Amino acid sequence: MLMKGIKIQAKQEFYAKAGFPGVIMCVNGTHIRIIKPHEEDFLYYNRKGFFSIKAMVVCDNKMRIRSIDARYSGSNHDSHIWGLSKLRFYMERRYREGERNTWLLGDAGYPLEPWLMTPYRSVSEGTQHSNYNMRHSRTRNIVERTIGVLKNRFRCLLGARELHYLPKKVS
């Protein structure tokens, strides 16, 4: 996925941002609004109350999209899409081959794995866990900004609009 020199640079830049070591990329899911499909519309109706395709976006320290997967209907959870992704299997393989201290950051919608760091839930202010969460959030916000830039560049992806295509074409 990333070459060794690029990984080192990403780790350095992510660490300089918030003191979070070993991060090479960040992951997040986003909804792409679509019109109501003719078939199996219930699969595309998401928890936010509209029809969508769910896209998993992975970016690096320079806001470059390194992976995107928009094959799933809006009712799918981030963790389900992650569990089926090629990137997850790649990261697992690299981990089994001995690559340690290399992580992706995801929000609480993703499972904690040796190569995917997520925030703690329900932490008290001023604790080590809240410090971790603050650094995690500060480091991971780059993927949210990247998705924002993507949707502003391709305005048809903004939530105020919807794509008038079949789900297969949208994907």
N, C-alpha and C positions, 0 to 999 in steps of 0.2 A: 504494500500500500504506500508507505513512505520510505524513501531511501534513508540510510543511516545518518548522513549529514543533515538531511532535512529534519529527521527526528530529533537530533541533538539541538538544532536551532529552535524547533518548536518547543522542546522542553525548557530551554533557556528563556525564551520569550514568555511562555505561560508562567514560569516561575517568577520572572521579574514583575509580572503584572500583579500577582496576589500572594506570592510565596507558596504556591501549590506545586510540589515537585512531580516530575515524571509525566506530565500531561502532554499528549501529542495531538489530540483532536477532541471535539465536543459534539454531542449528538442531541437532537431534539425532534419531536414530531410536530407536524402542522397540518391543518385541514385546508383543503382546496375545495371551495364551495362549487357544487354542481347543481343542475336542475334535477328534479325528481326522476330517477330512472324508470323505464317502462317495466322492467323485470327485477324482481327481488329488491324492491326499493328499501325494505326494512334493513338490509345490510348496509346501506349507505347513509341511513339516518343516524347522526352522531349524538353524543351526550349533550352537545351544546344546542340541539334543537334544529339542525338543518342537515341537508344532504351534502355529503362530501366524499372526497378521496383523501386518505390519510397518507402523508408523505413523511418519510424519515430522512432527515438532512444531517449530514456530518460535515463539519468544517474544521479547518486547521487554524493556526495562530494568525494567519494573514487574511482570514475571512474567505478563503478559497473553499468551495464546495468540493469535497473529496469523495463523497458518496451520496447518492440520493436514491430512494426507493419509493415509488409512488404507485405500487401495484395493488394496494389494499383499500377496501371500502372504509368509509368513515367510522363505522362502528367498532373497528379494530383498535385495540389498546397498543400503546407504544411498546410495551413489553412483548406482546405477541409478534409484532413486526420485527423487533430486534431479534427475537428468538429464531426467526426464520431467515434472517439476513446473512448474506455471504460475508459481510464484514465481521459479524459475530463469530462465524466459523473460522475466519482468518485469524482473528485475535486469539481465539482459543488454541488454534494450532501453534501460533507463535509462542504462546504461554507454555504449552506442553513441550516445545522445543527449547525452552529455557529462557525466553525473553521475559525478564521481570522488570519492575519499576517503570513500566510503560502503561499509561492508562488513557482511556477515554473518560470524559465526564458526561453524565446524563442527569436529568432531573429525577424526582421521586417516582416517575412513571416507568422507570427502567429497573431491572433487577441488579442488585449488588453482585458483582463477579470479580474475580482476581484482576481483570483487565478493564472493568467498568466501575467507576466510583460514583456513588449516589449520595445525596444528603441524608443526614440523620432526621428522623421524624420526631416531633414534639420535644424539642430541647429547651432547657432553661437558659435564660440570658446570662452571659458572663461565664459560661462553662467552656470546657475544651471542645465539646460537641458544637456549641454555637459558634465558636471561633472557626472550626472546620467548615461549618455550613456557610459562614460569611465568605471565607476564602474560596470555597467551592462555587458559590454563586457569582462572585466577582470574576472568577476565571471562566465559568461556563456561559456568562451572558453574551459572549461573542457569537455563539450559535443563534441566539435569539436576534441579535443585530443582523447577522448574515441572512436569516430568513426574512427579516424586514426589508433589507436591501433587495433581495430577490423579488419579493412581492411588489416593491415600489418600482423596480425596473420593468417587471412584467405585470402591469396593473390589472390584467385580467385575473390574476391570482389573489387579489385583495379580497378580504371578507365581504366588502360591500357589494361585490359583484358575484356572479356565478357563471360557470362555463356551460355553454349550451351544446354539449357533446355527450355521446354515450360514455359511460365510465371507462370502457376499454380504450377509447381514443384519448381521453384525459390522461390516463396512465402512461 
